[in-house]
Amino acid sequence: MMAGTDESGGFDGRRFGAAAGATLAALILLGMVLLVAVSNRARDDALERERHAYDVTLLVRTVDATVARSEAALGRFVLDEDVKTSGSIYANEWRLAGTQLRQLERLVRKDPVQARRVATVQALYVQHGENLGKVAQAAASAKGEGGVALFYTYTREAPIKPNEPITLTLGAQLRAKLAEIATSERGVLRNSMEQTQFFSAQADRLTDYLSWLGVIIGLAAIGLGVLAVQAVRQNYLARREAETLEQAVAMRTQELSAANEALLQEAEEREAAEAQLRQIQKMEAVGQLTGGIAHDFNNMLAVVVGGIDLAKRRIGGPKREILQHLNNAMDGATRAAALTRRLLGFARAEPLLPEQTDPGELVRGITDLLDRTLGERIQVRVETNGSWPVYVDPHQLENALLNMAVNARDAMEGEGMLTIATSDVALDDGELGGLPGGDYVRIAVADQGCGMSEEVQRRAFEPFFTTKEVGKGTGLGLSQIFGFARSSGGEVKIDSAVGVGTVVSLFLPRSLVLPEEVRRQPAVASRPSGEPGKQVRGARILLCEDDPRVRSATVEALQDLDFEPVACANAEEALSAFEAQAFDLVISDVIMPGMTGPELIRVLKRRHPELAVLFVTGYVGEGEGEDLKGYEMLRKPFTVGALQDAVEAAIGRTELRAA
């Protein structure tokens, strides 16, 4: 057994050595091939530069010769005035020189230095051509020695004044610049030739090395063949030993499979138990939320039921007492409606009453309220660095900031510095939660309190979760802030460390909404209902409401306000009613079976563009916001006075646009 082990170990060592040698040889071969390829590429590049320099030099000489032939032909033309012979030769040669210059420009366009020189030559060519043209024109018109003097002036190099250096003519400057281009290309030609010779020699040497390496690899292949024969023999022995090991492995695998199945079953049972526990926790949270809502609604319904019952008992009594009990019932119902709006905002399904708001101005405006609420031992510092507006419900934003400030005060145990700062920030996609990239306004409330642990930060936005003592907190503050931020298209972020402090940042999207896109009317009028304005008295109104009780109550309210309402249960009936008569205003519910309110209005607007519209709804789901832009909107439940205000606003808005 020991001998077999030694033999196997020796074989493995030889096999490893052979593999390592083969790998090394392959790497060396690959390196040599790459070096040969690089050398050949460098040689080809040098040859290409050599050919290019030769072409440029040859073309420069050709241009120089062509210009010289053109000047000589012009000289003959000045003397013999033979337009057909010497004059034609001058013009043809001069145009040929221009064509050759354009070819030269294309050749040197990748060399900035030579390109600037060629540009200079082209400028001199144009100027010199204008002068020679004057000579040719003078020679053609004078019929004598008219062009000789000009030709002598433009072609002979002489000092302008005595004892002054010789001034080069334009032709001489052109030839000098061409000579400069040729000289530069000759230098490039020499360098390219040297590089070509160097890389050619290097490629030849590397090729010789590759030949020797091939011989070495051939010898190595013979050695590997010997090792392969030994490998076959060792493989046969190893297979016999492997058969014995396979039997042992099979038995062990069976044992491990049984253990794995037991673990999987245990994991499934644990996962089911965890899912059941999460469901119990969810039901517990729902129960707490339902209990809190039921408590608040019972209090409000107690006011409503008690007020109506007392009013019925005193129906024959003093009017003042009846009105008092009815007002109490109305107040309770109004509070219940406000609670439903807050719940919808918390559920991120209700956009509340947003409007264009300046965050900095709002923060500065509630400073006095914060001072009175937080106490004298809390110092409030306000830093307003941003200028972008936001489109939110300002009252809800004030409540959110007040909740954040109260939490900060409690964290500092009633004493310390509280900082509220606003700033403009730009976020990328996914940088903060699920917010899309864009411009946002950050409102941060920072305290110097005890801070939060990671566990508390993870649960901070859960409803009814609080770290305060019993009776000092409900656990809904941060939850309401979270719901408000989400319903406004924003996000909330907490940065905190135990013993350092906490910064709660509210991110709201920058407002790009026009102020008059959606105008939401209050559900309760600021004044009691009365006579409608003269401009809307007797207006014909089409009411489209699927709920029969709401439809009946709204029709009676419109009749009491001296309007002429026609009620429909769905959009189809409304379209049929419009075919029978015309209406001044359409009051439509948003969500209806079949055709929705916005869809109905789109159809009617195509037929009657001047039609006034008022939407009445108790809920605005996602996807309906764009359809409501440009119209008045009234929330359910509403009072008769609020209905009157909304109707007058809708008709007035349409008349204002028409004007």
ABEGO torsion letter per residue (X at the ends): XAAAAAAAAAAAAAAAAAAAAAAAAAAAAAAAAAAAAAAAAAAAAAAAAAAAAAAAAAAAAAAAAAAAAAAAAAAAAAAAGBAABAAAAAAAAAAAAAAAAAAAAAAAAABAAAAAAAAAAAAAAAAAAAAAAAAAAAAAAAGBAAAAAAAAAAABBBBABBGBBBBBBAAAAAAAAAAAAAAAAAAAAAAAAAAAAAAAAAAAAAAAAAAAAAAAAAAAAAAAAAAAAAAAAAAAAAAAAAAAAAAAAAAAAAAAAAAAAAAAAAAAAAAAAAAAAAAAAAAAAAAAAAAAAAAAAAAAAAAAAAAAAAAAAAAABBAAAAAAAAAAAAAAAAAAAAAAAAAAAAAGABAEBBBBBBAAAAAAAAAAAAAAAAEAABBBBBBBABABBBBBBAAAAAAAAAAAAAAAAAAAGGBEBBBBBBBBBBBBBGABEABBBEBBBBBBBBBABAEBBAAAAAAAABBGBBABBBGABAGAAAAAAAAAAAAAGBBBBBBBBBGAEBBBBBBBBBBABBAAABBBBBABBABBBBBBBAAABGBBBBBBBABAAAAAAAAAAAAAAGBBBBBBABAAAAAAAAAABBBABBBBBABBBEBBAAAAAAAAAAABAABBBBBBBABBBBGAAAAABGBBBBBOBBBAAAAAAAAAAAAAAAAAAAX
